Amino acid sequence: MFNRQTLLILLAALAAGLGLWAAQIAFAPSLPRDDGPALDPATLSAVRLFPQPRPLPPFELQQSDGTPLTGSELAGRWTLVFLGFTHCPDVCPTTLTELAGAQRAWMGIPEPRRPRVLFVSVDPDRDSPERAGEYARYFHPDTLAATAQEPALQQFATALGLVYMKVPLEGGDYSMDHSTAVVVLDPRGRQAGLIRPPLVPADIAADLRLLAETIP
């Protein structure tokens, strides 16, 4: 398990990597992609695409309905992945509310290619898959939810470049520190980019609509 110093080091490393990646984006006005037409990053307001999508290693989470969630389950549509937990006091409900605004805005996209939101709880000790699902659907009925036990959960987060850790509180309780970025997966289940706070629902919806039309 990480201690707080380790988390800060990991977050600093992630921030440095994102800075380098942002510089690459700035000097690459039109990025050729290996599976479709070039997409000019300047046309996107919220999503920051990687120069090339990053394949994810095999993973398996448990969905709120009790079925496994694997990479093949996420294929076919653009998916936004957010890590959180149901006892989260601020970041999680705020983020899921903002993502729900984007979901409502893109409801006009035909269902077979309509983007999805996946909430993954990093607190499996308190959040069963069912509880995570109830929490996620409170914000929007279409939001998927899943979690897993360790080490599968940690491996999934690490594959996405995200971090989390348990933080003890007074009285024997605890909270969870976690990354706040939203990961963007393409229709082949690969990590294609990131959305970083502050989130603007209208911008997210417009970007995902464009991505769904350009790289379906």
Backbone as CSV, one residue per row, in Angstrom:
resi,resn,N_x,N_y,N_z,CA_x,CA_y,CA_z,C_x,C_y,C_z
1,MET,0.857,-1.198,0.000,0.000,0.000,0.000,0.891,1.245,0.000
2,PHE,0.507,2.251,-0.741,1.276,3.475,-0.815,1.210,4.232,0.508
3,ASN,2.277,4.948,0.849,2.152,5.966,1.888,1.979,7.302,1.182
4,ARG,1.685,8.351,1.946,1.375,9.642,1.325,2.552,10.186,0.533
5,GLN,3.790,10.002,1.022,4.953,10.496,0.298,5.082,9.803,-1.051
6,THR,4.842,8.482,-1.060,4.904,7.750,-2.325,3.871,8.270,-3.305
7,LEU,2.651,8.536,-2.803,1.597,9.059,-3.667,1.995,10.395,-4.273
8,LEU,2.572,11.267,-3.453,2.969,12.581,-3.957,4.034,12.441,-5.044
9,ILE,4.954,11.493,-4.856,5.987,11.268,-5.861,5.360,10.771,-7.160
10,LEU,4.406,9.840,-7.026,3.742,9.311,-8.206,2.944,10.388,-8.933
11,LEU,2.261,11.228,-8.147,1.492,12.307,-8.753,2.406,13.296,-9.460
12,ALA,3.560,13.585,-8.867,4.512,14.503,-9.500,5.031,13.914,-10.811
13,ALA,5.301,12.601,-10.790,5.779,11.944,-12.006,4.708,11.964,-13.086
14,LEU,3.465,11.723,-12.669,2.360,11.755,-13.621,2.194,13.147,-14.206
15,ALA,2.302,14.165,-13.348,2.168,15.542,-13.822,3.278,15.893,-14.802
16,ALA,4.497,15.422,-14.515,5.615,15.694,-15.416,5.374,15.035,-16.776
17,GLY,4.869,13.788,-16.722,4.577,13.096,-17.969,3.496,13.795,-18.761
18,LEU,2.476,14.283,-18.061,1.404,15.003,-18.739,1.917,16.301,-19.352
19,GLY,2.871,16.933,-18.660,3.440,18.161,-19.202,4.178,17.901,-20.502
20,LEU,4.960,16.805,-20.527,5.678,16.446,-21.744,4.709,16.114,-22.862
21,TRP,3.666,15.355,-22.505,2.654,14.999,-23.499,1.944,16.236,-24.030
22,ALA,1.643,17.209,-23.163,0.983,18.435,-23.594,1.870,19.199,-24.573
23,ALA,3.156,19.187,-24.312,4.079,19.859,-25.223,4.064,19.191,-26.589
24,GLN,4.004,17.846,-26.589,3.935,17.137,-27.861,2.675,17.539,-28.626
25,ILE,1.568,17.659,-27.906,0.318,18.057,-28.547,0.439,19.445,-29.149
26,ALA,1.053,20.350,-28.395,1.152,21.739,-28.836,1.936,21.858,-30.138
27,PHE,2.934,20.970,-30.328,3.771,21.057,-31.520,3.346,20.066,-32.600
28,ALA,2.171,19.468,-32.424,1.660,18.548,-33.437,0.220,18.928,-33.759
29,PRO,0.021,19.951,-34.613,-1.318,20.457,-34.861,-2.269,19.464,-35.515
30,SER,-1.753,18.469,-36.216,-2.626,17.461,-36.806,-1.994,16.100,-36.592
31,LEU,-2.671,15.228,-35.834,-2.091,13.963,-35.446,-2.649,12.823,-36.286
32,PRO,-1.794,12.147,-37.072,-2.291,10.985,-37.800,-2.553,9.858,-36.822
33,ARG,-3.665,9.149,-36.992,-3.997,8.034,-36.122,-3.932,6.750,-36.921
34,ASP,-3.653,5.630,-36.246,-3.396,4.389,-36.965,-4.653,3.689,-37.432
35,ASP,-5.837,4.213,-37.117,-7.061,3.511,-37.469,-8.137,4.438,-38.020
36,GLY,-7.743,5.595,-38.492,-8.755,6.501,-39.013,-8.125,7.779,-39.509
37,PRO,-8.939,8.760,-39.858,-8.430,10.023,-40.394,-7.707,10.835,-39.334
38,ALA,-6.877,11.757,-39.806,-6.213,12.658,-38.877,-7.244,13.526,-38.170
39,LEU,-6.982,13.800,-36.913,-7.896,14.635,-36.135,-7.087,15.777,-35.541
40,ASP,-7.474,16.983,-35.837,-6.771,18.154,-35.338,-7.116,18.349,-33.864
41,PRO,-6.126,18.261,-32.946,-6.416,18.438,-31.524,-7.036,19.791,-31.207
42,ALA,-6.805,20.781,-32.061,-7.348,22.109,-31.807,-8.869,22.132,-31.883
43,THR,-9.464,21.102,-32.497,-10.925,21.056,-32.586,-11.558,20.542,-31.303
44,LEU,-10.751,20.050,-30.370,-11.254,19.502,-29.110,-11.017,20.491,-27.981
45,SER,-12.020,20.684,-27.158,-11.922,21.652,-26.060,-11.576,21.013,-24.729
46,ALA,-12.066,19.807,-24.475,-11.874,19.160,-23.174,-10.937,17.967,-23.244
47,VAL,-11.058,17.170,-24.288,-10.261,15.949,-24.420,-8.875,16.282,-24.953
48,ARG,-7.879,15.728,-24.321,-6.501,15.857,-24.800,-6.051,14.483,-25.265
49,LEU,-5.938,14.316,-26.589,-5.595,13.023,-27.154,-4.091,12.759,-27.100
50,PHE,-3.731,11.498,-26.937,-2.338,11.077,-27.073,-2.016,10.983,-28.566
51,PRO,-0.733,11.107,-28.918,-0.374,10.968,-30.339,-0.828,9.637,-30.930
52,GLN,-0.776,8.575,-30.133,-1.316,7.286,-30.536,-1.993,6.633,-29.335
53,PRO,-3.095,5.921,-29.545,-3.752,5.232,-28.427,-2.821,4.212,-27.781
54,ARG,-3.018,3.974,-26.489,-2.180,3.059,-25.723,-2.985,1.812,-25.358
55,PRO,-2.614,0.645,-25.887,-3.350,-0.583,-25.538,-3.269,-0.853,-24.035
56,LEU,-4.338,-1.382,-23.457,-4.364,-1.751,-22.054,-4.074,-3.237,-21.913
57,PRO,-3.357,-3.628,-20.866,-3.173,-5.056,-20.617,-4.504,-5.682,-20.218
58,PRO,-4.619,-6.999,-20.287,-5.873,-7.657,-19.889,-6.250,-7.292,-18.453
59,PHE,-7.533,-7.095,-18.210,-8.023,-6.791,-16.871,-9.405,-7.391,-16.705
60,GLU,-9.825,-7.521,-15.451,-11.180,-7.987,-15.164,-11.674,-7.335,-13.881
61,LEU,-12.744,-6.558,-14.000,-13.428,-5.955,-12.865,-14.787,-6.625,-12.720
62,GLN,-15.476,-6.336,-11.630,-16.831,-6.843,-11.442,-17.826,-5.703,-11.603
63,GLN,-18.771,-5.867,-12.524,-19.786,-4.849,-12.738,-20.866,-4.927,-11.664
64,SER,-21.669,-3.885,-11.619,-22.696,-3.794,-10.587,-23.752,-4.881,-10.708
65,ASP,-23.898,-5.473,-11.903,-24.864,-6.550,-12.070,-24.253,-7.921,-11.812
66,GLY,-22.992,-7.924,-11.352,-22.338,-9.174,-11.008,-21.558,-9.823,-12.132
67,THR,-21.629,-9.284,-13.339,-20.909,-9.864,-14.471,-19.507,-9.273,-14.581
68,PRO,-18.562,-10.006,-15.168,-17.205,-9.490,-15.331,-17.169,-8.333,-16.328
69,LEU,-16.265,-7.404,-16.087,-16.007,-6.318,-17.031,-14.578,-6.480,-17.527
70,THR,-14.428,-6.775,-18.802,-13.123,-6.951,-19.423,-12.947,-5.934,-20.540
71,GLY,-11.764,-5.939,-21.140,-11.504,-5.000,-22.218,-12.467,-5.157,-23.379
72,SER,-12.848,-6.392,-23.690,-13.758,-6.618,-24.809,-15.130,-6.015,-24.550
73,GLU,-15.524,-5.929,-23.257,-16.817,-5.342,-22.904,-16.851,-3.841,-23.200
74,LEU,-15.689,-3.202,-23.211,-15.624,-1.755,-23.435,-15.397,-1.410,-24.906
75,ALA,-15.228,-2.417,-25.744,-14.999,-2.162,-27.163,-16.299,-1.733,-27.836
76,GLY,-16.163,-0.940,-28.884,-17.308,-0.557,-29.693,-17.762,0.874,-29.514
77,ARG,-17.403,1.494,-28.389,-17.802,2.886,-28.152,-16.679,3.625,-27.424
78,TRP,-16.735,4.947,-27.475,-15.860,5.762,-26.646,-16.349,5.677,-25.197
79,THR,-15.409,5.558,-24.266,-15.751,5.392,-22.855,-14.922,6.338,-22.001
80,LEU,-15.570,7.000,-21.049,-14.881,7.861,-20.081,-14.810,7.114,-18.751
81,VAL,-13.601,6.956,-18.213,-13.391,6.200,-16.977,-12.970,7.147,-15.859
82,PHE,-13.675,7.049,-14.734,-13.366,7.883,-13.574,-13.242,7.002,-12.339
83,LEU,-12.142,7.168,-11.591,-11.946,6.456,-10.333,-12.508,7.271,-9.182
84,GLY,-13.155,6.601,-8.228,-13.689,7.302,-7.065,-14.154,6.320,-6.012
85,PHE,-15.005,6.778,-5.092,-15.571,5.901,-4.070,-16.831,6.551,-3.521
86,THR,-17.730,5.744,-2.994,-19.057,6.246,-2.652,-19.068,7.122,-1.403
87,HIS,-18.037,7.024,-0.557,-17.958,7.869,0.634,-17.242,9.199,0.350
88,CYS,-16.924,9.441,-0.908,-16.202,10.651,-1.299,-17.045,11.887,-0.986
89,PRO,-16.481,12.881,-0.275,-17.282,14.025,0.140,-17.470,15.105,-0.918
90,ASP,-16.592,15.183,-1.912,-16.686,16.322,-2.824,-16.324,16.004,-4.269
91,VAL,-15.099,15.541,-4.525,-14.631,15.377,-5.902,-15.502,14.408,-6.688
92,CYS,-15.822,13.273,-6.097,-16.582,12.249,-6.833,-17.992,12.711,-7.197
93,PRO,-18.781,13.191,-6.246,-20.127,13.644,-6.649,-20.082,14.813,-7.625
94,THR,-19.106,15.693,-7.464,-18.990,16.818,-8.395,-18.664,16.328,-9.793
95,THR,-17.680,15.421,-9.900,-17.280,14.909,-11.210,-18.399,14.134,-11.872
96,LEU,-19.073,13.266,-11.122,-20.161,12.477,-11.711,-21.337,13.358,-12.118
97,THR,-21.571,14.435,-11.390,-22.613,15.396,-11.784,-22.247,16.066,-13.104
98,GLU,-20.986,16.470,-13.239,-20.546,17.115,-14.475,-20.574,16.136,-15.644
99,LEU,-20.152,14.900,-15.416,-20.216,13.899,-16.482,-21.662,13.587,-16.861
100,ALA,-22.567,13.607,-15.879,-23.976,13.389,-16.177,-24.520,14.490,-17.084
101,GLY,-24.038,15.709,-16.898,-24.436,16.798,-17.783,-24.012,16.526,-19.215
102,ALA,-22.793,15.984,-19.381,-22.328,15.623,-20.724,-23.162,14.485,-21.285
103,GLN,-23.496,13.509,-20.441,-24.307,12.378,-20.898,-25.674,12.834,-21.402
104,ARG,-26.273,13.747,-20.690,-27.578,14.254,-21.151,-27.444,14.992,-22.472
105,ALA,-26.315,15.683,-22.650,-26.122,16.462,-23.873,-25.852,15.583,-25.089
106,TRP,-25.299,14.395,-24.896,-25.011,13.554,-26.056,-26.066,12.448,-26.252
107,MET,-27.206,12.551,-25.595,-28.250,11.535,-25.741,-28.762,11.435,-27.176
108,GLY,-28.558,12.485,-27.974,-29.003,12.447,-29.360,-28.143,11.581,-30.256
109,ILE,-26.963,11.163,-29.787,-26.110,10.280,-30.574,-26.763,8.898,-30.619
110,PRO,-26.843,8.268,-31.796,-27.448,6.932,-31.879,-26.851,5.974,-30.853
111,GLU,-27.682,5.159,-30.238,-27.274,4.310,-29.125,-26.079,3.412,-29.432
112,PRO,-25.968,2.813,-30.625,-24.840,1.914,-30.879,-23.468,2.570,-30.778
113,ARG,-23.384,3.899,-30.958,-22.090,4.564,-30.834,-22.108,5.692,-29.802
114,ARG,-23.134,5.694,-28.956,-23.216,6.707,-27.906,-22.117,6.468,-26.869
115,PRO,-21.335,7.477,-26.492,-20.279,7.298,-25.486,-20.846,6.829,-24.147
116,ARG,-19.970,6.221,-23.344,-20.361,5.718,-22.033,-19.468,6.316,-20.963
117,VAL,-19.972,6.302,-19.741,-19.194,6.693,-18.564,-19.081,5.472,-17.662
118,LEU,-17.861,5.189,-17.208,-17.604,4.069,-16.301,-17.016,4.601,-14.999
119,PHE,-17.724,4.365,-13.890,-17.254,4.719,-12.553,-16.646,3.470,-11.921
120,VAL,-15.373,3.560,-11.501,-14.696,2.435,-10.871,-14.362,2.807,-9.433
121,SER,-14.946,2.082,-8.479,-14.671,2.358,-7.072,-13.308,1.808,-6.685
122,VAL,-12.526,2.651,-5.996,-11.213,2.233,-5.496,-11.296,1.879,-4.010
123,ASP,-12.516,1.648,-3.528,-12.753,1.324,-2.118,-13.565,0.029,-2.018
124,PRO,-12.997,-1.104,-2.486,-13.778,-2.341,-2.507,-14.144,-2.867,-1.125
125,ASP,-13.434,-2.417,-0.071,-13.772,-2.863,1.283,-15.153,-2.365,1.710
126,ARG,-15.548,-1.180,1.219,-16.852,-0.622,1.572,-17.816,-0.601,0.405
127,ASP,-17.280,-0.608,-0.810,-18.124,-0.505,-2.000,-18.201,-1.843,-2.729
128,SER,-19.283,-2.552,-2.544,-19.526,-3.729,-3.364,-19.850,-3.258,-4.776
129,PRO,-19.771,-4.134,-5.766,-20.175,-3.718,-7.114,-21.593,-3.172,-7.147
130,GLU,-22.498,-3.783,-6.366,-23.882,-3.327,-6.346,-23.988,-1.915,-5.770
131,ARG,-23.267,-1.672,-4.684,-23.309,-0.340,-4.071,-22.735,0.706,-5.021
132,ALA,-21.634,0.363,-5.683,-21.035,1.295,-6.644,-22.023,1.610,-7.766
133,GLY,-22.784,0.587,-8.194,-23.755,0.806,-9.252,-24.893,1.713,-8.825
134,GLU,-25.401,1.502,-7.631,-26.479,2.355,-7.118,-26.016,3.802,-7.028
135,TYR,-24.791,3.984,-6.564,-24.233,5.332,-6.424,-24.101,5.997,-7.796
136,ALA,-23.510,5.279,-8.746,-23.274,5.856,-10.075,-24.582,6.193,-10.776
137,ARG,-25.570,5.317,-10.668,-26.840,5.539,-11.366,-27.668,6.657,-10.739
138,TYR,-27.327,7.048,-9.525,-28.000,8.195,-8.920,-27.744,9.446,-9.757
139,PHE,-26.552,9.543,-10.335,-26.187,10.724,-11.121,-26.711,10.616,-12.551
140,HIS,-26.622,9.417,-13.144,-27.190,9.197,-14.477,-27.461,7.708,-14.630
141,PRO,-28.649,7.338,-15.105,-29.005,5.917,-15.168,-28.154,5.091,-16.114
142,ASP,-27.471,5.739,-17.058,-26.654,4.999,-18.020,-25.221,4.770,-17.556
143,THR,-24.836,5.338,-16.426,-23.449,5.216,-15.969,-23.154,3.783,-15.542
144,LEU,-22.086,3.222,-16.092,-21.632,1.893,-15.691,-20.821,2.013,-14.406
145,ALA,-20.773,0.923,-13.641,-20.003,0.929,-12.400,-19.363,-0.429,-12.200
146,ALA,-18.172,-0.411,-11.602,-17.455,-1.659,-11.350,-16.416,-1.426,-10.257
147,THR,-15.869,-2.513,-9.746,-14.751,-2.463,-8.819,-14.069,-3.822,-8.880
148,ALA,-13.064,-4.029,-8.045,-12.357,-5.311,-7.992,-11.574,-5.360,-6.692
149,GLN,-11.162,-6.535,-6.291,-10.275,-6.699,-5.155,-8.839,-6.492,-5.619
150,GLU,-7.956,-6.308,-4.661,-6.540,-6.195,-4.994,-5.972,-7.590,-5.303
151,PRO,-4.986,-7.725,-6.190,-4.265,-6.632,-6.859,-4.883,-6.205,-8.191
152,ALA,-6.008,-6.820,-8.577,-6.577,-6.518,-9.892,-6.947,-5.049,-10.028
153,LEU,-7.464,-4.452,-8.928,-7.874,-3.052,-8.980,-6.671,-2.143,-9.188
154,GLN,-5.594,-2.399,-8.446,-4.381,-1.595,-8.583,-3.784,-1.729,-9.979
155,GLN,-3.801,-2.922,-10.514,-3.253,-3.149,-11.853,-4.044,-2.384,-12.905
156,PHE,-5.357,-2.344,-12.745,-6.192,-1.607,-13.692,-5.881,-0.113,-13.620
157,ALA,-5.826,0.433,-12.408,-5.537,1.863,-12.248,-4.164,2.213,-12.809
158,THR,-3.179,1.377,-12.500,-1.816,1.637,-12.981,-1.763,1.616,-14.503
159,ALA,-2.501,0.703,-15.124,-2.526,0.630,-16.589,-3.061,1.919,-17.193
160,LEU,-3.938,2.607,-16.466,-4.497,3.877,-16.942,-3.642,5.078,-16.537
161,GLY,-2.556,4.835,-15.805,-1.719,5.940,-15.347,-2.322,6.688,-14.179
162,LEU,-3.222,6.038,-13.418,-3.892,6.670,-12.291,-3.410,6.048,-10.975
163,VAL,-3.571,6.794,-9.880,-3.131,6.326,-8.572,-4.230,6.539,-7.539
164,TYR,-4.164,5.761,-6.459,-5.060,5.938,-5.321,-4.409,5.324,-4.089
165,MET,-4.880,5.726,-2.924,-4.353,5.169,-1.684,-5.341,5.403,-0.560
166,LYS,-5.289,4.512,0.438,-6.136,4.642,1.624,-5.464,5.598,2.600
167,VAL,-6.234,6.532,3.158,-5.714,7.535,4.086,-6.449,7.394,5.421
168,PRO,-5.753,6.972,6.499,-6.404,6.817,7.803,-6.916,8.152,8.342
169,LEU,-8.065,8.107,9.007,-8.647,9.270,9.655,-8.759,9.011,11.154
170,GLU,-8.967,10.068,11.913,-9.148,9.910,13.351,-10.391,9.065,13.638
171,GLY,-10.303,8.272,14.685,-11.427,7.438,15.068,-11.456,6.092,14.380
172,GLY,-10.396,5.769,13.624,-10.323,4.479,12.962,-10.942,4.422,11.576
173,ASP,-11.545,5.511,11.131,-12.127,5.548,9.795,-11.027,5.843,8.773
174,TYR,-11.380,5.890,7.505,-10.392,6.214,6.477,-11.087,6.860,5.291
175,SER,-10.279,7.511,4.458,-10.744,8.062,3.190,-9.852,7.501,2.097
176,MET,-10.108,7.893,0.860,-9.313,7.443,-0.278,-8.846,8.656,-1.076
177,ASP,-7.535,8.782,-1.242,-6.990,9.769,-2.171,-6.893,9.103,-3.543
178,HIS,-7.251,9.833,-4.599,-7.210,9.223,-5.930,-7.058,10.298,-6.997
179,SER,-6.611,9.864,-8.159,-6.479,10.773,-9.296,-7.845,11.327,-9.679
180,THR,-7.854,12.562,-10.162,-9.118,13.208,-10.535,-9.321,13.301,-12.048
181,ALA,-8.321,12.905,-12.820,-8.464,12.952,-14.278,-9.457,11.895,-14.744
182,VAL,-10.093,12.161,-15.860,-10.994,11.211,-16.510,-10.257,10.644,-17.716
183,VAL,-10.169,9.325,-17.772,-9.457,8.662,-18.867,-10.410,8.408,-20.027
184,VAL,-9.940,8.662,-21.229,-10.737,8.462,-22.438,-10.270,7.200,-23.146
185,LEU,-11.166,6.225,-23.286,-10.878,4.997,-24.029,-11.561,5.047,-25.388
186,ASP,-10.844,4.611,-26.424,-11.417,4.634,-27.762,-12.267,3.378,-28.007
187,PRO,-12.930,3.268,-29.171,-13.803,2.121,-29.413,-13.088,0.777,-29.469
188,ARG,-11.768,0.766,-29.466,-11.029,-0.486,-29.398,-10.521,-0.756,-27.980
189,GLY,-11.029,0.008,-27.013,-10.676,-0.220,-25.623,-9.289,0.240,-25.250
190,ARG,-8.701,1.133,-26.030,-7.361,1.634,-25.755,-7.422,3.020,-25.115
191,GLN,-6.431,3.332,-24.310,-6.382,4.656,-23.696,-5.995,5.670,-24.768
192,ALA,-6.924,6.554,-25.088,-6.723,7.496,-26.184,-6.381,8.899,-25.710
193,GLY,-6.723,9.235,-24.445,-6.451,10.578,-23.959,-6.973,10.778,-22.558
194,LEU,-6.996,12.049,-22.139,-7.417,12.424,-20.795,-8.305,13.662,-20.838
195,ILE,-9.140,13.772,-19.820,-9.859,15.014,-19.546,-9.482,15.415,-18.126
196,ARG,-8.939,16.608,-17.973,-8.504,17.046,-16.655,-9.418,18.145,-16.135
197,PRO,-9.631,18.185,-14.810,-10.465,19.253,-14.231,-9.875,20.631,-14.519
198,PRO,-10.729,21.660,-14.534,-12.180,21.630,-14.301,-12.930,21.090,-15.507
199,LEU,-13.988,20.310,-15.238,-14.765,19.702,-16.308,-15.893,20.639,-16.752
200,VAL,-16.051,20.744,-18.060,-17.124,21.555,-18.638,-18.023,20.613,-19.432
201,PRO,-19.207,20.264,-18.913,-20.049,19.258,-19.558,-20.300,19.516,-21.037
202,ALA,-20.584,20.748,-21.413,-20.879,21.041,-22.818,-19.674,20.756,-23.705
203,ASP,-18.474,21.099,-23.228,-17.258,20.840,-24.006,-16.993,19.345,-24.124
204,ILE,-17.190,18.611,-23.031,-16.984,17.167,-23.067,-17.947,16.523,-24.056
205,ALA,-19.208,16.911,-23.993,-20.208,16.341,-24.896,-19.875,16.647,-26.356
206,ALA,-19.468,17.877,-26.632,-19.130,18.253,-28.009,-17.931,17.458,-28.513
207,ASP,-16.928,17.293,-27.655,-15.733,16.535,-28.051,-16.068,15.072,-28.326
208,LEU,-16.846,14.462,-27.442,-17.183,13.052,-27.622,-18.083,12.843,-28.835
209,ARG,-18.927,13.806,-29.117,-19.752,13.723,-30.327,-18.845,13.744,-31.558
210,LEU,-17.865,14.637,-31.576,-16.948,14.729,-32.709,-16.122,13.450,-32.850
211,LEU,-15.630,12.928,-31.720,-14.839,11.704,-31.759,-15.683,10.531,-32.252
212,ALA,-16.918,10.436,-31.792,-17.788,9.340,-32.208,-18.090,9.406,-33.699
213,GLU,-18.119,10.621,-34.253,-18.401,10.797,-35.680,-17.152,10.564,-36.532
214,THR,-15.981,10.988,-35.997,-14.742,10.923,-36.775,-14.091,9.554,-36.692
215,ILE,-14.065,8.971,-35.488,-13.436,7.665,-35.283,-14.449,6.768,-34.594
216,PRO,-15.465,6.289,-35.297,-16.536,5.508,-34.675,-16.078,4.113,-34.242
